Amino acid sequence: RRGLAATVRLTFLEQGEALEVAAPVGKSVLDVALENDVDIEGACGGELACSTCHVILEQRYFDLLPTKTEEEEDMLDLAWNVEPTSRLCCQIKLTQELDGMRIQVPEDSINNYSP
């Protein structure tokens, strides 16, 4: 059946500001952030080759995500201000279960990507 694509509500938290957006299921959080002018660099374009899209999630949403790959762990090792619930937002694909997710954008990121 065709109709409106399912959407979820997300809140990006950066430097004390909260930006609420609606985003389609299936899209990456990085793409949603970039489309909504959130201050996330995503230097490698979502290719899992940098840590500039590092975000911090609430535990309940972190627990809903697939386990981090070794490659994502390696890139997070290069990020600043990493927390136990840190993820690279290029690796988070939106699902209905993530509706209401709050995403903390760290103030500092390190661009270690060189194409």
Secondary structure, DSSP 4 states (H G I P E B T S, - for coil): --SSPPEEEEEEEETTEEEEEEEETTSBHHHHHHHTT-S---TTSSSSS-STTEEEE-HHHHTTSPPPPHHHHHHHTTSSS--TTEEEGGG-B--GGGTTEEEE--S--------
